[in-house]
Amino acid sequence: MKIILLLSLAFVLVSQSYGNSLDSCQGRCGYGTDAGFTCQCNSACERYGDCCHDYLAICKGTLSCKGRCGEQYNSQNECHCNSKCSSYNNCCTDYNDLCGGSGGSGSGGQILDSEITALSEVLYALDSNKASMSEVILNTQALVSNSQTSAQQDLSPNKLFQFVDEASLFSKPTYAAFLALLDNYSRQTGVTENFSPEQVAEQEHFLTESISNTEVGQELYAFLYTKGLYKSEEEFKYDLKMMWFGLYTRYAGKMDSSGFEHIFAGEIKKSKVSGFHNWLQFYLLEKQGLLNYYSHSFNGPWETYPDVLGMQFKWDGYYKQVGSAIIGCSPEFDLALYSLCYIARPGKQCKLSLGGKSLMIQTYTWDNSSYGNGKKYIASAFPSTP
């Protein structure tokens, strides 16, 4: 018995003595928080003071171009410092400053794919306002193949949303702020949108609630701030306001559309539903009897919310062949994922990871007009499973 106690005590002492060295940054450099370790190896750890003891030696060396400009490609490096890195979108973040090169096209040229997937996992974990399985109950009914989505057949006699706990969800600040925006739009393209001062204030309130007052929003801003894309939170929120709520014309030269209207509220163009990729708007219209769910063509692998569903439906007589949406997530999570992908991969596919499962978001830029110094409005963004 005494021998066992002595061995146990020795194990504890060894663990305490070497615990910090065991939590090394070896093979862990990059963005993202891993709760399985007592220290972290990402750019945020410098702000929070929880970096591993070898963070500077290991991560700063491999993630910086200091002394590496023009080096030959090495697959073991997490980022690169040669003339081809911009073509492959894998330059180190300080490549421009130290090597005088271009880190890639678009505002997200210096953001690595690995950083996007790691950040999406962090946002997924932080979405405390998402729905539980008891707060949103679906009845998905008919599953159709991709070739059947154009048939316009109502194969589901019941509503998609069997139950939504409005009392629990809609009282949350970001939900209330989001829902207030949905009745500010004329769904028909070709009809000029005019916002009252109260409606403009609703836009600003939604961004403040989503970015300033949630962990999801703050984490997204912190990441983009460390990348040097924004100098302050106010600058970030202003850019979001322009890219999401700034008006442009989709039809007949009228200022009739915006990224928010197209993606979250939905539009009607040439007798078809255009955009419409939000579960809350879907639920509210279905509840009012204005939307008829027909079927779904894909269902994500997630067993809890958020999940992803590709739906076929008619909105007041207008058909949507595939309207995909992230189901059960909070409004701030929806906004954060789409914003991250648009800023980091504008007009491209953006690979995310939620709970260890892959999600793809496709974004499109509006190239016919711009704001600020040539920045592009969001034309569309929607989810799909790889």
C-alpha positions in Angstrom: 0.0 0.0 0.0 2.8 2.4 0.9 4.6 1.7 -2.4 1.4 2.5 -4.3 1.0 5.8 -2.4 4.6 6.7 -3.1 4.2 6.0 -6.8 1.0 8.0 -7.0 2.7 11.0 -5.2 5.7 10.7 -7.6 3.4 10.8 -10.6 1.6 13.9 -9.3 4.9 15.7 -8.7 6.2 14.8 -12.2 2.9 15.9 -13.8 3.1 19.2 -11.9 6.7 19.7 -12.8 6.4 19.0 -16.5 2.8 19.9 -17.2 3.7 23.2 -18.9 6.3 21.5 -21.1 3.8 18.8 -22.1 1.4 21.4 -23.4 3.7 22.4 -26.2 3.0 24.3 -29.4 4.7 21.6 -31.4 2.3 20.9 -34.3 -0.4 23.2 -32.9 0.4 26.7 -34.3 -2.6 28.4 -35.8 -5.9 30.0 -34.9 -8.3 28.3 -32.6 -8.7 27.4 -29.0 -8.3 23.8 -27.8 -9.8 23.2 -24.4 -7.9 20.0 -24.1 -4.7 22.0 -23.3 -3.8 24.3 -20.5 -2.2 26.8 -22.9 -2.8 27.9 -26.5 -0.8 28.5 -29.7 -2.8 31.1 -31.6 -2.6 34.8 -32.2 -5.3 35.4 -29.6 -3.3 33.8 -26.8 -1.1 36.9 -26.7 -4.1 39.0 -25.8 -5.5 36.6 -23.2 -2.1 35.7 -21.7 -2.4 31.9 -22.1 0.3 31.1 -24.7 2.3 28.0 -24.2 5.9 28.5 -23.1 7.3 27.7 -26.5 4.8 29.8 -28.5 7.2 32.5 -29.6 10.0 30.0 -30.5 7.8 27.6 -32.5 4.8 29.6 -33.8 6.3 33.0 -34.4 9.1 31.4 -36.3 6.9 29.2 -38.6 4.1 31.8 -39.1 6.4 34.7 -39.9 8.5 35.6 -43.0 11.3 37.0 -40.9 14.5 35.7 -42.5 12.5 33.5 -44.9 11.8 35.7 -47.9 12.3 33.8 -51.2 12.8 30.5 -49.5 12.0 27.2 -51.3 8.6 25.6 -50.7 8.5 23.3 -47.7 5.3 21.3 -47.1 6.0 21.3 -43.4 5.7 25.0 -43.1 2.2 26.3 -42.1 2.6 29.4 -44.3 5.1 30.4 -47.0 7.3 33.3 -48.1 8.0 32.9 -51.8 6.7 34.5 -55.0 4.2 31.6 -55.5 2.5 31.8 -52.2 0.0 34.5 -53.4 -1.2 32.1 -56.2 -1.8 29.4 -53.7 -3.2 31.8 -51.0 -0.9 30.4 -48.3 1.5 33.4 -47.6 2.4 34.2 -44.1 0.6 37.2 -42.7 3.6 39.5 -42.7 4.7 38.5 -46.3 3.7 41.8 -47.7 5.5 43.9 -45.1 8.8 41.8 -45.0 9.1 40.5 -48.5 7.4 43.3 -50.5 4.9 40.9 -52.1 1.2 40.5 -52.5 -0.5 38.1 -50.1 -3.3 37.2 -52.4 -6.3 38.8 -54.1 -9.2 40.2 -52.1 -9.4 41.4 -48.5 -8.9 37.9 -47.2 -5.8 37.0 -49.1 -3.7 36.6 -46.0 -6.2 34.3 -44.2 -5.3 30.6 -44.4 -7.8 27.9 -45.0 -6.7 26.2 -41.7 -7.4 29.4 -39.8 -10.9 29.7 -41.3 -11.8 26.1 -40.3 -10.3 26.6 -36.8 -12.2 29.8 -36.3 -15.5 28.3 -37.5 -15.1 25.6 -34.8 -14.6 28.3 -32.2 -17.7 30.2 -33.3 -19.6 27.0 -33.3 -18.7 26.3 -29.7 -19.5 29.9 -28.7 -23.0 30.0 -30.2 -24.8 29.9 -26.8 -28.0 31.4 -28.3 -28.6 28.5 -30.8 -31.7 26.5 -30.5 -31.8 23.2 -28.5 -33.5 20.1 -30.0 -36.5 20.8 -27.8 -36.8 24.4 -28.9 -37.0 23.7 -32.6 -38.6 20.4 -33.9 -38.6 19.7 -37.6 -40.7 17.4 -39.7 -38.5 17.0 -42.8 -40.7 14.4 -44.6 -39.9 13.9 -48.3 -36.2 13.6 -49.4 -35.7 14.1 -53.2 -32.8 13.7 -55.5 -31.1 16.7 -57.2 -32.8 15.8 -60.5 -36.3 16.1 -58.8 -35.9 19.6 -57.4 -37.2 21.2 -60.5 -40.5 19.2 -60.6 -42.4 21.5 -58.2 -44.2 18.7 -56.5 -45.6 19.1 -53.0 -44.5 15.8 -51.5 -44.8 16.9 -47.8 -48.3 17.4 -46.5 -47.2 18.9 -43.2 -45.2 22.0 -42.2 -41.4 21.7 -42.0 -41.4 23.5 -38.6 -43.5 21.3 -36.2 -42.6 23.5 -33.2 -40.5 26.6 -32.4 -40.3 27.8 -28.8 -40.8 31.5 -29.6 -41.0 32.5 -25.9 -37.6 31.1 -25.3 -35.8 32.1 -28.5 -37.5 35.3 -29.7 -36.9 37.1 -26.4 -33.2 36.9 -26.8 -31.8 40.3 -27.9 -30.2 39.2 -31.2 -33.3 37.3 -32.3 -35.5 40.3 -31.5 -33.2 42.7 -33.3 -33.1 40.4 -36.4 -36.8 39.8 -36.5 -37.4 43.6 -36.5 -35.6 43.8 -39.8 -37.6 41.3 -41.9 -40.6 43.6 -42.6 -38.4 46.5 -43.9 -38.3 45.2 -47.5 -40.3 44.9 -50.6 -39.6 41.4 -51.9 -40.1 42.3 -55.6 -36.9 43.4 -57.4 -37.4 46.6 -59.5 -39.1 48.3 -56.5 -36.9 50.9 -54.8 -36.1 50.3 -51.2 -36.5 53.3 -48.9 -35.5 53.1 -45.2 -37.0 55.3 -42.5 -34.7 56.7 -39.8 -36.3 54.0 -37.5 -35.4 51.3 -39.9 -31.8 52.5 -40.3 -31.6 52.5 -36.5 -32.8 48.9 -36.5 -29.9 47.9 -38.8 -27.4 49.5 -36.5 -29.0 47.9 -33.4 -28.8 44.5 -35.0 -25.1 44.9 -35.7 -24.4 46.2 -32.2 -26.3 43.3 -30.6 -24.6 40.7 -32.9 -21.1 42.0 -32.8 -20.6 44.0 -29.6 -22.8 42.0 -27.3 -22.1 38.3 -28.1 -19.1 36.1 -27.8 -19.6 35.0 -31.4 -19.3 38.6 -32.7 -16.4 39.5 -30.5 -14.4 36.4 -31.5 -15.0 37.2 -35.2 -13.9 40.8 -34.7 -10.8 39.8 -32.6 -9.7 37.4 -35.4 -10.1 40.0 -38.2 -8.4 42.6 -36.0 -5.3 40.4 -35.5 -5.2 40.0 -39.3 -5.0 43.8 -39.6 -8.2 44.0 -41.6 -9.9 46.4 -39.2 -8.4 49.0 -36.8 -11.4 49.2 -34.5 -14.7 47.6 -33.7 -16.6 50.6 -35.0 -14.7 50.4 -38.4 -15.7 46.7 -38.5 -19.4 47.4 -37.8 -19.5 50.2 -40.3 -18.0 47.9 -43.0 -20.6 45.2 -42.1 -23.4 47.8 -42.4 -22.2 48.8 -45.9 -21.6 45.3 -47.2 -24.9 43.9 -45.8 -27.3 46.8 -45.9 -25.9 49.0 -48.6 -28.4 49.2 -51.6 -27.7 48.3 -55.2 -29.8 47.6 -58.3 -30.8 44.1 -59.4 -33.5 45.1 -61.9 -34.5 48.2 -63.9 -31.9 50.5 -62.4 -33.8 50.7 -59.1 -32.0 50.6 -55.8 -34.0 47.5 -54.9 -31.6 45.1 -53.2 -29.0 44.4 -50.6 -27.1 41.4 -49.3 -29.2 41.3 -46.2 -32.5 41.4 -48.1 -31.4 38.8 -50.7 -29.9 36.3 -48.2 -32.0 36.6 -45.1 -35.3 38.1 -46.2 -35.5 36.7 -49.7 -36.6 38.3 -53.0 -38.8 37.6 -56.0 -37.2 38.1 -59.4 -38.7 37.0 -62.7 -41.4 35.0 -61.0 -39.0 33.0 -58.9 -37.7 33.1 -55.4 -34.2 34.6 -55.3 -31.9 34.2 -52.3 -33.8 33.3 -49.1 -31.4 31.3 -46.9 -32.6 31.9 -43.4 -34.5 29.5 -41.1 -36.3 32.2 -39.0 -37.8 33.9 -42.1 -38.8 30.5 -43.4 -40.5 29.6 -40.1 -42.4 32.9 -39.8 -43.8 32.8 -43.4 -44.7 29.1 -43.0 -46.6 30.0 -39.8 -48.5 32.7 -41.6 -49.5 30.4 -44.3 -47.5 32.3 -46.9 -44.9 29.5 -47.5 -45.6 25.9 -48.5 -42.8 23.4 -47.8 -42.5 20.7 -50.6 -39.4 18.6 -49.8 -35.7 18.7 -49.1 -32.8 17.6 -51.3 -30.0 17.4 -48.6 -29.8 17.3 -44.8 -26.5 18.0 -43.0 -24.8 15.4 -40.8 -25.4 17.3 -37.5 -27.6 15.7 -34.9 -28.0 18.9 -33.0 -28.4 22.6 -34.0 -27.1 24.2 -36.0 -27.8 21.9 -38.9 -28.1 22.5 -42.7 -31.1 21.8 -44.9 -31.7 22.2 -48.6 -35.4 22.9 -49.1 -37.9 23.1 -52.0 -40.9 25.4 -51.3 -43.3 27.9 -52.7 -43.5 31.4 -51.2 -46.9 32.8 -51.9 -47.0 31.1 -55.3 -43.3 31.6 -56.3 -41.0 28.5 -56.3 -37.6 28.0 -54.9 -35.8 25.0 -56.3 -33.1 24.7 -53.6 -33.2 27.1 -50.7 -30.4 26.0 -48.3 -30.2 27.4 -44.8 -28.4 26.9 -41.5 -31.1 25.7 -39.2 -31.4 26.5 -35.5 -28.4 28.8 -35.3 -28.6 32.2 -33.7 -28.8 35.3 -35.9 -25.3 36.3 -34.8 -23.9 32.9 -35.9 -25.5 33.2 -39.3 -24.1 36.7 -39.7 -20.7 35.7 -38.5 -20.2 32.7 -40.8 -21.4 34.5 -43.9 -19.3 37.6 -43.0 -16.2 35.5 -42.3 -16.5 33.7 -45.6 -17.3 36.9 -47.6 -14.3 38.8 -46.1 -11.9 35.9 -46.3 -13.1 34.2 -49.6 -15.2 36.7 -51.6 -16.8 35.1 -54.6 -15.4 31.7 -53.8 -16.1 28.6 -51.8 -15.3 28.8 -48.2 -14.7 25.6 -46.2 -15.7 25.5 -42.6 -15.8 23.0 -39.8 -18.6 22.7 -37.3 -18.3 20.1 -34.6 -15.7 18.2 -36.7 -18.1 18.0 -39.7 -17.4 20.0 -42.9 -19.6 22.8 -44.2 -19.1 24.7 -47.4 -20.4 28.3 -48.0 -20.4 29.8 -51.4 -20.2 33.6 -51.6 -20.8 35.9 -54.6 -19.7 39.5 -54.9 -21.9 42.3 -56.5 -19.6 43.5 -59.2 -21.8 46.2 -60.8 -21.3 48.8 -58.1 -19.2 49.3 -55.0 -18.8 51.3 -51.8 -15.8 53.0 -50.0 -12.6 52.4 -51.8 -13.8 49.9 -54.4 -15.3 47.4 -51.9 -17.9 45.0 -53.2 -21.4 44.5 -51.7 -22.5 41.0 -50.9 -24.5 39.5 -53.8 -25.3 36.1 -52.2 -24.1 33.5 -49.8 -25.5 30.1 -49.0 -24.5 26.8 -47.3 -24.0 23.4 -48.7 -22.5 20.1 -47.5 -19.4 18.9 -49.4 
